[in-house]
Amino acid sequence: MEPPGNDVVAFAFESAEKIILRWDSTASEDSREKMIFAGDRNEIDRYLSAVDEIQRSMESATLSDDQNKVNSAIQIAMARLEDEFRNILIAHTTPMEAESLTDTCPLPEEEEEEEEYEEEDNVDSPLTTKEFEHQESHSSCSYRSTNSIREIDLMPCQAIDDLRCIAERMISAGYLRECIQVYGSVRKSAVDSSFRRLGIEKLSIGDIQRLEWETLEMKIRRWIRAAKVCVRILFASEKKLCEQIFGDLRTATDDACFMETIKGPAIQLFNFAEAISISRRSPEKLFKILDLHDALSDLLVDIEIVFDSKSSESIRVQAVEILSRLAEAARGILSEFENAVLREPSKVPVPGGTIHPLTRYVMNYISLISDYKQTMSELIVSKPTTGSRYSSDPNTPDMEFGELEGQTPLALHLIWISVILQFNLEGKSKCYRDTSLAHLFMMNNVHYIVQKIKGSPELREMVGDDCLRRLTGKFRQAATNYQRSTWIYVLHCLRDEGLHVKGNFSSGVSKSALRERFKTFNAMFEEVHRTQSTWLIPDTQLREELRISVSEKLIPAYRSFLGRFRNHIESGRHPENYIKYSGEDIENAVLDFFEGYQVQQHIRRRSQ
């Protein structure tokens, strides 16, 4: 005879089974249209109690003969709970508010920022077929913040409690995989929606590498903003939700649900940075690569916290590897840039001896590098391998780094770039047929290098005063060489030698020699004026200084010569053919020099 307790167990099972069957969505339309957890709390409690009773019945030996019936009931219950679980998730899964998708630190604008820089610096790069755009100042968008994780409550407490009650019973009944899949599919959809709002596209590494650089620049700015939000807010909040629902229910269940939700999106997110890190290197990419490096470096601690489990190790490893490759890419680009500056082949002289596009490009470039001083100093730990000792290669300049002891490796690289730039410019200066113009070209360009260094406190600090003094001396020497090569022959016409004949001084001047001397001076000065009014010194102060220097040598010499010999010419026939210009005429004519265009000649020939 069976013990009386069996009747109680059987009765409890039958009562629970009736509740389970009443909510069998496959049995009635009414149960399909209604959701238990959307209704009365008492009904919810009754259903959960019924599920608990069915699960206890599975373990009861008294019902072993009716195991199929028990299994059927539990399957119906689990199917129902799966639907309820999904419905609660969907009902409380809404897109994050706009303010929630904002990190707590200042963010770079998504659109291109307008930069204030000299109009003359907006030039095409001679090192690349694409325009080198002045990048936004690194100092204004530093990614080295003190911000950390900011979790958001994604669901109300009641919904979390209900989901936890369902998850506990599904896991207990052996439906862990189904629970994880339902959770992951719904929450991943929510994450995907947030990704779209953040502008994160589903692009393969190949797709990203095929994009034009101008498009990538915009996407990099957007990615930096989105990555902060994703790691610090979106992923962190998803992890918190998993812990709220699945924490302590079963070892690593919360982590399994978290990875089911965000592994795909996380890979999608970091694949973008990975594609940039392994893309073709070119000089214009350096600063965006450094932006990416800084952003990812700043996020690394947060990544370690959010993805702290064994199952998410691959994401942590990927982030570290991307950071390493970005660093290597930055070092490689700098090395390739140095080689490009040294080998830049253009040989067409710039008109008027003005600043070469290469000079503008390179100095703007290294000025921007100095804006990234902290990051670049961390990445560049060895001095340049080229030029470290005197070389017999005529195509490489000499540079003795022993003279720069104490300089950081980054500073040595920047100094080396200025050296190879000057070396290249010296080669380009030889393309000018006029030696004076070649000197003027070097003066303009070295002066520009000096001004760029002085204009950047970071660059000036790294280059150092000694190097700056050498550069200043170099452009002043070029100015002196220009004056010598241009004016030594003109001033030679104003000497007394060769004009005197035997006799007293007043009557001992050869008028024919004097007339020839005036004619030679006039012709030479007119030729200098004709050509050098087309030459250009862009810097106003430098232009004025050189004009003053020329005037201080030329005008007193001309006035003195004119004062000594004017009477000898004016006493003869047609003096206007020889004395064409007054001292004021010469002084005014010098003001035409270095304007960069053929000005209307102010000197009027009296014979006309």
C-alpha positions as CSV (number, residue, x, y, z in Angstrom):
1,M,0.0,0.0,0.0
2,E,1.4,3.5,-1.1
3,P,2.0,6.0,1.7
4,P,-0.6,8.7,2.0
5,G,2.0,11.4,1.1
6,N,2.0,10.3,-2.5
7,D,-1.5,11.5,-2.9
8,V,-0.5,14.9,-1.7
9,V,2.4,15.0,-4.2
10,A,0.2,13.8,-7.0
11,F,-2.5,16.4,-6.1
12,A,0.1,19.2,-6.0
13,F,1.4,18.2,-9.4
14,E,-2.0,18.0,-11.0
15,S,-2.9,21.4,-9.6
16,A,0.4,22.9,-11.0
17,E,-0.1,21.1,-14.3
18,K,-3.6,22.7,-14.7
19,I,-2.1,26.2,-14.3
20,I,0.7,25.4,-16.8
21,L,-1.7,24.0,-19.4
22,R,-4.0,26.9,-19.0
23,W,-1.2,29.2,-20.2
24,D,-0.1,26.8,-23.0
25,S,0.2,29.1,-26.0
26,T,-0.2,26.2,-28.4
27,A,-3.6,25.2,-26.9
28,S,-5.7,28.4,-27.0
29,E,-5.8,31.7,-28.7
30,D,-6.5,33.5,-25.5
31,S,-3.2,32.3,-23.9
32,R,-1.3,33.3,-27.1
33,E,-2.6,36.9,-26.9
34,K,-2.1,37.5,-23.2
35,M,1.2,37.6,-21.3
36,I,1.3,36.5,-17.8
37,F,3.8,39.1,-16.6
38,A,1.8,41.9,-18.2
39,G,-1.2,41.1,-15.9
40,D,-2.1,40.6,-12.3
41,R,0.8,40.0,-9.8
42,N,-1.1,37.2,-8.1
43,E,-1.4,35.3,-11.4
44,I,2.3,35.8,-11.9
45,D,3.0,34.3,-8.4
46,R,0.6,31.4,-9.1
47,Y,2.3,30.6,-12.3
48,L,5.8,30.7,-10.9
49,S,4.7,28.5,-8.0
50,A,3.3,26.0,-10.5
51,V,6.6,25.9,-12.3
52,D,8.4,25.4,-9.0
53,E,6.1,22.5,-8.2
54,I,6.6,20.9,-11.6
55,Q,10.4,21.1,-11.1
56,R,10.1,19.5,-7.7
57,S,7.9,16.8,-9.3
58,M,10.8,16.0,-11.7
59,E,12.9,15.0,-8.8
60,S,10.2,13.0,-7.0
61,A,10.5,9.3,-7.0
62,T,6.7,8.9,-6.6
63,L,6.1,10.2,-10.1
64,S,8.8,8.2,-11.8
65,D,6.2,6.1,-13.5
66,D,4.6,9.2,-15.0
67,Q,7.8,10.9,-16.1
68,N,6.6,11.7,-19.6
69,K,3.8,13.7,-18.2
70,V,6.1,15.7,-16.0
71,N,8.5,16.3,-18.9
72,S,5.7,17.5,-21.0
73,A,4.5,19.9,-18.4
74,I,8.0,21.3,-17.8
75,Q,8.6,21.8,-21.6
76,I,5.3,23.7,-21.9
77,A,6.3,25.8,-18.9
78,M,9.7,26.5,-20.2
79,A,8.3,27.5,-23.6
80,R,6.0,29.9,-21.9
81,L,8.6,31.4,-19.7
82,E,10.9,31.8,-22.7
83,D,8.1,33.8,-24.4
84,E,7.5,35.8,-21.3
85,F,11.2,36.4,-20.9
86,R,11.5,37.7,-24.5
87,N,8.4,39.9,-24.1
88,I,9.7,41.6,-20.9
89,L,13.0,42.2,-22.6
90,I,11.4,43.7,-25.7
91,A,8.9,45.7,-23.7
92,H,11.7,47.4,-21.7
93,T,14.3,47.6,-24.4
94,T,14.2,51.2,-25.8
95,P,16.8,53.2,-27.6
96,M,19.1,55.1,-25.2
97,E,18.3,58.8,-24.8
98,A,20.5,61.2,-26.7
99,E,22.0,62.5,-23.5
100,S,22.8,59.0,-22.4
101,L,24.9,58.5,-25.5
102,T,27.3,61.3,-24.5
103,D,30.4,60.6,-22.5
104,T,31.2,62.8,-19.5
105,C,34.3,64.3,-21.1
106,P,34.5,66.9,-23.8
107,L,34.1,65.3,-27.2
108,P,35.5,66.2,-30.6
109,E,32.9,67.5,-33.0
110,E,31.7,65.0,-35.6
111,E,31.9,67.6,-38.3
112,E,35.2,69.0,-39.5
113,E,36.3,71.8,-37.3
114,E,37.4,75.1,-38.9
115,E,41.0,75.9,-38.2
116,E,42.6,79.3,-38.1
117,Y,45.9,79.2,-39.9
118,E,47.8,81.3,-42.3
119,E,46.3,81.3,-45.8
120,E,49.7,80.8,-47.2
121,D,50.0,77.5,-45.3
122,N,47.0,76.0,-47.1
123,V,49.1,74.3,-49.8
124,D,49.2,71.1,-51.7
125,S,51.7,68.6,-50.3
126,P,54.6,67.8,-52.6
127,L,54.9,64.5,-50.8
128,T,51.4,63.1,-51.6
129,T,48.8,63.6,-54.3
130,K,46.2,64.5,-51.7
131,E,45.9,67.8,-50.0
132,F,47.5,68.0,-46.6
133,E,44.8,69.4,-44.4
134,H,45.8,71.3,-41.2
135,Q,44.6,68.9,-38.5
136,E,42.7,70.1,-35.4
137,S,44.9,71.1,-32.6
138,H,45.7,68.1,-30.4
139,S,45.8,70.3,-27.3
140,S,42.1,71.2,-27.7
141,C,41.0,67.6,-28.0
142,S,43.2,65.6,-25.7
143,Y,41.9,62.1,-25.0
144,R,43.9,61.7,-21.8
145,S,40.9,62.3,-19.5
146,T,40.2,61.2,-15.9
147,N,36.8,59.9,-16.9
148,S,35.8,56.4,-16.2
149,I,32.8,54.1,-16.4
150,R,29.3,55.5,-16.2
151,E,26.7,52.8,-15.9
152,I,23.0,53.5,-16.8
153,D,20.0,51.5,-15.5
154,L,18.6,50.0,-18.7
155,M,15.5,48.6,-17.1
156,P,13.2,49.3,-14.1
157,C,13.7,47.2,-11.0
158,Q,10.4,45.3,-11.4
159,A,11.3,44.2,-14.9
160,I,14.7,43.1,-13.6
161,D,13.1,41.1,-10.8
162,D,10.7,39.4,-13.2
163,L,13.5,38.5,-15.6
164,R,15.6,37.1,-12.8
165,C,12.7,35.0,-11.5
166,I,12.2,33.5,-15.0
167,A,16.0,33.1,-15.6
168,E,16.4,31.3,-12.3
169,R,13.7,28.7,-13.2
170,M,14.9,28.3,-16.8
171,I,18.4,27.6,-15.7
172,S,17.3,25.3,-13.0
173,A,15.3,23.3,-15.5
174,G,18.3,23.0,-17.8
175,Y,17.3,25.7,-20.3
176,L,20.4,27.9,-19.8
177,R,21.3,27.9,-23.5
178,E,17.8,29.0,-24.5
179,C,17.7,31.7,-21.9
180,I,21.1,33.1,-23.0
181,Q,20.1,33.0,-26.7
182,V,16.8,34.9,-26.1
183,Y,18.5,37.4,-23.9
184,G,21.4,37.9,-26.3
185,S,19.2,38.3,-29.4
186,V,17.0,41.0,-27.9
187,R,19.8,43.0,-26.2
188,K,22.1,42.7,-29.2
189,S,19.4,44.3,-31.2
190,A,19.3,47.2,-28.7
191,V,23.1,47.6,-28.9
192,D,22.9,47.6,-32.7
193,S,20.3,50.4,-32.5
194,S,22.6,52.4,-30.3
195,F,25.5,51.8,-32.7
196,R,23.4,53.2,-35.5
197,R,22.6,56.3,-33.5
198,L,26.4,56.7,-32.8
199,G,27.1,56.4,-36.5
200,I,29.0,53.1,-36.2
201,E,28.6,51.3,-39.5
202,K,28.9,47.6,-40.2
203,L,32.1,47.6,-42.4
204,S,34.6,44.9,-42.8
205,I,38.3,45.6,-42.5
206,G,38.5,45.4,-46.3
207,D,35.7,47.9,-46.7
208,I,37.4,50.4,-44.3
209,Q,40.7,50.1,-46.1
210,R,39.1,50.9,-49.5
211,L,37.6,54.2,-48.3
212,E,39.0,57.5,-49.4
213,W,41.2,59.1,-46.7
214,E,38.9,62.2,-46.5
215,T,36.0,59.9,-45.7
216,L,38.0,58.0,-43.1
217,E,39.1,61.1,-41.3
218,M,35.5,61.9,-40.6
219,K,34.8,58.4,-39.5
220,I,37.8,58.3,-37.2
221,R,36.5,61.4,-35.4
222,R,33.1,59.7,-35.1
223,W,34.7,56.5,-33.9
224,I,36.7,58.2,-31.2
225,R,33.5,59.7,-29.8
226,A,31.5,56.5,-30.2
227,A,34.2,54.2,-28.7
228,K,34.2,56.2,-25.4
229,V,30.4,56.0,-25.2
230,C,30.4,52.3,-26.1
231,V,33.0,51.2,-23.6
232,R,32.2,53.5,-20.7
233,I,28.4,53.7,-21.0
234,L,26.9,51.2,-23.4
235,F,28.9,48.0,-22.8
236,A,29.3,48.8,-19.1
237,S,25.6,49.3,-18.7
238,E,24.9,46.0,-20.5
239,K,27.3,44.3,-18.2
240,K,25.5,45.7,-15.2
241,L,22.1,44.6,-16.5
242,C,23.5,41.0,-17.0
243,E,24.8,41.0,-13.4
244,Q,21.4,42.3,-12.1
245,I,19.5,39.5,-13.9
246,F,21.9,36.6,-13.8
247,G,24.3,37.3,-11.0
248,D,24.7,34.4,-8.6
249,L,22.2,32.2,-10.5
250,R,24.9,30.1,-11.9
251,T,28.6,30.5,-12.3
252,A,29.5,32.8,-15.3
253,T,25.9,32.9,-16.6
254,D,26.0,36.7,-16.4
255,D,29.2,36.8,-18.3
256,A,27.9,34.4,-20.9
257,C,24.8,36.6,-21.5
258,F,27.0,39.7,-21.6
259,M,29.3,38.1,-24.3
260,E,26.3,36.9,-26.2
261,T,25.1,40.4,-26.4
262,I,28.1,42.5,-27.1
263,K,30.8,40.3,-28.6
264,G,29.7,40.9,-32.1
265,P,29.3,44.7,-31.6
266,A,32.6,44.9,-29.8
267,I,34.4,43.2,-32.6
268,Q,32.7,45.4,-35.1
269,L,33.8,48.5,-33.0
270,F,37.4,47.5,-32.7
271,N,37.7,46.2,-36.2
272,F,37.6,49.8,-37.4
273,A,40.7,50.8,-35.4
274,E,42.4,47.6,-36.4
275,A,41.8,48.4,-40.1
276,I,43.4,51.8,-39.6
277,S,46.3,50.4,-37.8
278,I,47.2,48.0,-40.6
279,S,46.3,50.3,-43.6
280,R,48.8,51.7,-46.0
281,R,51.0,54.3,-44.4
282,S,51.1,57.9,-45.6
283,P,52.1,61.2,-43.9
284,E,48.6,62.7,-43.8
285,K,47.4,59.7,-41.7
286,L,49.8,60.3,-38.8
287,F,47.7,62.7,-36.7
288,K,44.5,60.7,-36.9
289,I,46.4,57.6,-36.0
290,L,47.8,59.4,-33.0
291,D,44.2,60.5,-32.1
292,L,43.1,56.9,-32.3
293,H,46.1,55.8,-30.3
294,D,45.4,58.3,-27.5
295,A,41.7,57.5,-27.5
296,L,42.3,53.7,-27.2
297,S,45.1,54.1,-24.7
298,D,42.9,56.2,-22.6
299,L,40.1,53.6,-22.8
300,L,42.4,50.6,-22.1
301,V,41.8,50.7,-18.3
302,D,38.1,50.8,-18.8
303,I,38.3,48.0,-21.4
304,E,40.1,45.9,-18.8
305,I,37.3,46.5,-16.3
306,V,34.4,46.0,-18.6
307,F,35.9,42.9,-20.3
308,D,37.5,41.4,-17.2
309,S,36.4,37.8,-17.6
310,K,38.2,34.8,-19.2
311,S,35.6,34.6,-22.0
312,S,36.2,38.3,-23.0
313,E,40.0,37.9,-23.0
314,S,40.0,38.1,-26.8
315,I,38.6,41.6,-26.8
316,R,41.2,42.8,-24.3
317,V,43.9,41.2,-26.3
318,Q,42.6,42.7,-29.5
319,A,42.6,46.2,-28.0
320,V,46.2,45.9,-26.7
321,E,47.3,44.6,-30.1
322,I,45.6,47.4,-32.0
323,L,47.3,49.9,-29.7
324,S,50.7,48.3,-30.4
325,R,50.0,48.4,-34.1
326,L,48.9,52.0,-34.0
327,A,52.2,52.9,-32.2
328,E,54.2,51.0,-34.8
329,A,52.3,52.7,-37.6
330,A,53.1,56.1,-36.2
331,R,56.8,55.3,-35.9
332,G,56.8,53.9,-39.5
333,I,55.0,57.0,-40.9
334,L,57.6,59.3,-39.2
335,S,60.4,57.3,-40.7
336,E,58.8,57.2,-44.1
337,F,58.1,60.9,-43.9
338,E,61.8,61.6,-43.2
339,N,62.8,59.6,-46.2
340,A,60.1,61.4,-48.4
341,V,61.4,64.8,-47.3
342,L,65.0,63.8,-48.2
343,R,64.1,62.3,-51.6
344,E,61.3,64.7,-52.6
345,P,62.2,65.1,-56.3
346,S,60.6,68.3,-57.6
347,K,63.1,70.4,-59.5
348,V,60.9,73.1,-61.0
349,P,62.0,76.4,-59.3
350,V,59.2,78.2,-57.5
351,P,58.7,81.6,-59.2
352,G,60.4,84.6,-57.5
353,G,62.4,82.5,-55.1
354,T,59.5,82.4,-52.6
355,I,58.8,79.7,-50.0
356,H,58.7,76.2,-51.5
357,P,55.5,74.2,-50.9
358,L,57.8,71.5,-49.4
359,T,58.9,73.9,-46.8
360,R,55.4,74.9,-45.8
361,Y,54.3,71.3,-45.7
362,V,57.1,70.0,-43.7
363,M,57.2,72.8,-41.1
364,N,53.4,72.6,-40.7
365,Y,53.8,68.9,-40.3
366,I,56.5,68.9,-37.6
367,S,54.7,71.8,-35.8
368,L,51.7,69.5,-35.6
369,I,53.9,66.7,-34.3
370,S,55.0,69.0,-31.5
371,D,51.3,69.4,-30.6
372,Y,51.4,65.6,-30.0
373,K,54.6,65.9,-28.0
374,Q,53.5,63.7,-25.1
375,T,52.2,60.8,-27.2
376,M,55.1,61.0,-29.8
377,S,57.7,61.1,-27.0
378,E,56.3,57.9,-25.6
379,L,56.3,56.2,-29.0
380,I,59.6,57.5,-30.4
381,V,62.4,56.0,-28.2
382,S,65.3,55.8,-30.7
383,K,67.1,58.5,-32.6
384,P,67.1,58.6,-36.4
385,T,69.2,55.8,-38.0
386,T,70.1,58.0,-41.0
387,G,72.6,60.8,-40.6
388,S,73.8,59.7,-37.2
389,R,77.3,59.9,-38.3
390,Y,79.2,61.5,-41.2
391,S,78.4,59.7,-44.4
392,S,80.1,59.5,-47.8
393,D,76.7,59.4,-49.5
394,P,76.4,62.8,-51.3
395,N,72.6,62.3,-51.3
396,T,72.4,62.4,-47.5
397,P,73.4,65.3,-45.3
398,D,75.8,65.0,-42.4
399,M,74.6,65.4,-38.9
400,E,76.6,64.7,-35.8
401,F,74.2,63.8,-33.0
402,G,77.0,64.1,-30.4
403,E,76.5,67.9,-30.6
404,L,72.9,67.4,-29.5
405,E,73.5,65.4,-26.4
406,G,70.6,65.6,-23.9
407,Q,68.0,65.9,-26.6
408,T,65.1,63.5,-26.6
409,P,64.7,61.0,-29.4
410,L,61.7,62.9,-30.7
411,A,63.6,66.2,-30.7
412,L,66.4,64.6,-32.6
413,H,63.9,63.4,-35.2
414,L,62.5,66.8,-35.6
415,I,65.9,68.4,-35.8
416,W,66.9,65.8,-38.4
417,I,63.8,66.6,-40.5
418,S,64.8,70.3,-40.5
419,V,68.3,69.3,-41.6
420,I,67.2,67.1,-44.5
421,L,64.6,69.7,-45.5
422,Q,67.5,72.3,-45.8
423,F,69.6,69.8,-47.7
424,N,66.8,69.2,-50.1
425,L,66.2,72.9,-50.5
426,E,69.9,73.5,-51.2
427,G,69.5,71.1,-54.1
428,K,66.5,72.9,-55.4
429,S,68.3,76.3,-55.1
430,K,70.7,75.1,-57.8
431,C,67.9,75.0,-60.3
432,Y,68.0,78.8,-60.4
433,R,70.2,80.2,-63.1
434,D,70.5,83.5,-61.2
435,T,72.8,83.0,-58.2
436,S,71.3,85.9,-56.4
437,L,67.8,84.4,-56.7
438,A,69.2,81.1,-55.4
439,H,70.5,82.9,-52.3
440,L,67.1,84.7,-51.9
441,F,65.3,81.4,-52.1
442,M,67.4,79.9,-49.3
443,M,67.0,83.0,-47.2
444,N,63.2,82.9,-47.6
445,N,62.9,79.2,-46.8
446,V,65.3,79.0,-43.8
447,H,63.6,82.2,-42.4
448,Y,60.3,80.4,-42.7
449,I,61.7,77.4,-40.8
450,V,62.9,79.7,-38.1
451,Q,59.6,81.5,-37.8
452,K,57.7,78.3,-37.6
453,I,59.9,77.0,-34.8
454,K,59.6,80.3,-32.9
455,G,55.8,80.2,-33.4
456,S,55.4,76.9,-31.6
457,P,56.5,76.9,-27.9
458,E,56.5,73.1,-27.9
459,L,58.6,72.9,-31.1
460,R,61.0,75.6,-29.9
461,E,61.5,73.8,-26.6
462,M,62.4,70.5,-28.4
463,V,64.6,72.0,-31.1
464,G,66.5,74.2,-28.6
465,D,68.0,77.6,-28.8
466,D,71.4,76.4,-30.1
467,C,69.8,74.9,-33.2
468,L,67.6,78.0,-33.6
469,R,70.6,80.2,-33.5
470,R,72.3,78.2,-36.2
471,L,69.3,78.4,-38.4
472,T,69.0,82.2,-37.9
473,G,72.7,82.6,-38.8
474,K,72.0,80.5,-41.9
475,F,69.3,82.6,-43.3
476,R,71.2,85.8,-42.4
477,Q,74.2,84.4,-44.3
478,A,72.0,83.7,-47.3
479,A,70.8,87.4,-47.2
480,T,74.4,88.5,-47.1
481,N,75.3,86.2,-50.0
482,Y,72.4,87.6,-52.0
483,Q,73.5,91.2,-51.4
484,R,77.1,90.4,-52.4
485,S,76.1,88.5,-55.6
486,T,73.7,91.2,-56.7
487,W,75.1,94.5,-55.6
488,I,78.9,94.1,-55.6
489,Y,78.9,94.7,-59.4
490,V,76.4,97.6,-59.2
491,L,78.4,99.3,-56.5
492,H,81.6,98.6,-58.4
493,C,80.2,101.1,-61.0
494,L,80.3,103.9,-58.4
495,R,84.0,103.7,-57.6
496,D,86.5,106.4,-58.6
497,E,89.1,104.0,-60.0
498,G,89.6,104.3,-63.7
499,L,87.9,107.7,-64.1
500,H,91.0,110.0,-63.5
501,V,93.6,111.1,-66.0
502,K,96.8,113.0,-65.5
503,G,96.3,116.5,-64.4
504,N,94.6,118.3,-61.6
505,F,91.5,116.8,-60.1
506,S,88.9,119.2,-61.5
507,S,90.1,118.8,-65.0
508,G,91.6,115.3,-64.7
509,V,88.4,113.2,-65.2
510,S,87.9,111.2,-68.3
511,K,84.4,112.3,-69.4
512,S,84.1,109.4,-71.8
513,A,85.0,106.9,-69.0
514,L,82.5,108.7,-66.7
515,R,79.7,108.6,-69.3
516,E,80.4,104.9,-69.8
517,R,80.3,104.4,-66.0
518,F,76.9,106.1,-65.7
519,K,75.6,104.1,-68.6
520,T,76.8,100.8,-67.1
521,F,75.3,101.7,-63.7
522,N,72.0,102.6,-65.3
523,A,71.8,99.4,-67.3
524,M,72.7,97.2,-64.4
525,F,70.4,98.9,-62.0
526,E,67.5,98.8,-64.5
527,E,68.1,95.1,-65.0
528,V,68.2,94.4,-61.3
529,H,65.0,96.4,-60.9
530,R,63.3,94.7,-63.7
531,T,64.0,91.2,-62.4
532,Q,64.0,91.7,-58.7
533,S,60.7,93.5,-58.6
534,T,59.3,90.1,-59.7
535,W,61.1,88.3,-56.9
536,L,59.1,87.7,-53.7
537,I,59.9,87.9,-50.0
538,P,56.5,86.9,-48.4
539,D,57.5,88.0,-44.8
540,T,56.8,91.7,-44.6
541,Q,59.5,92.4,-41.9
542,L,62.2,90.4,-43.7
543,R,61.3,92.2,-47.0
544,E,61.6,95.6,-45.3
545,E,64.9,94.7,-43.5
546,L,66.5,93.6,-46.8
547,R,65.3,96.7,-48.6
548,I,66.8,98.8,-45.8
549,S,70.0,96.9,-46.0
550,V,70.2,97.4,-49.8
551,S,69.3,101.1,-49.5
552,E,72.0,101.7,-46.8
553,K,74.7,100.5,-49.2
554,L,73.4,101.6,-52.5
555,I,71.8,105.1,-52.0
556,P,74.6,106.8,-50.1
557,A,77.1,105.4,-52.6
558,Y,75.0,106.7,-55.5
559,R,74.4,110.1,-54.0
560,S,78.1,110.5,-53.2
561,F,79.1,109.4,-56.8
562,L,76.5,111.8,-58.2
563,G,77.7,114.6,-56.1
564,R,81.3,114.2,-57.1
565,F,80.8,113.8,-60.9
566,R,77.4,115.5,-61.7
567,N,79.1,118.7,-63.0
568,H,81.3,116.8,-65.4
569,I,78.3,115.3,-67.1
570,E,76.0,118.3,-67.0
571,S,78.6,120.5,-68.6
572,G,78.6,118.2,-71.7
573,R,76.0,117.4,-74.3
574,H,72.8,115.5,-73.5
575,P,73.5,114.9,-69.8
576,E,70.0,113.3,-69.4
577,N,71.3,110.3,-71.4
578,Y,73.7,109.5,-68.6
579,I,72.3,110.9,-65.4
580,K,68.8,109.4,-65.5
581,Y,68.0,109.0,-61.8
582,S,68.2,111.2,-58.7
583,G,68.9,109.7,-55.3
584,E,65.2,109.8,-54.6
585,D,64.5,107.9,-57.8
586,I,66.8,105.1,-56.7
587,E,65.3,105.1,-53.2
588,N,61.8,104.8,-54.6
589,A,62.8,102.1,-57.0
590,V,64.2,99.9,-54.2
591,L,60.7,99.9,-52.7
592,D,59.6,97.9,-55.8
593,F,61.9,95.0,-55.0
594,F,60.7,91.6,-53.7
595,E,56.9,92.3,-54.3
596,G,56.5,89.2,-56.5
597,Y,55.1,90.8,-59.6
598,Q,56.2,93.1,-62.4
599,V,55.3,96.6,-61.1
600,Q,54.9,99.5,-63.3
601,Q,58.3,101.0,-63.5
602,H,58.5,104.3,-61.5
603,I,61.8,105.3,-63.0
604,R,61.2,107.6,-66.0
605,R,63.8,107.8,-68.6
606,R,64.3,111.5,-69.4
607,S,65.2,110.7,-73.0
608,Q,61.6,109.4,-73.4
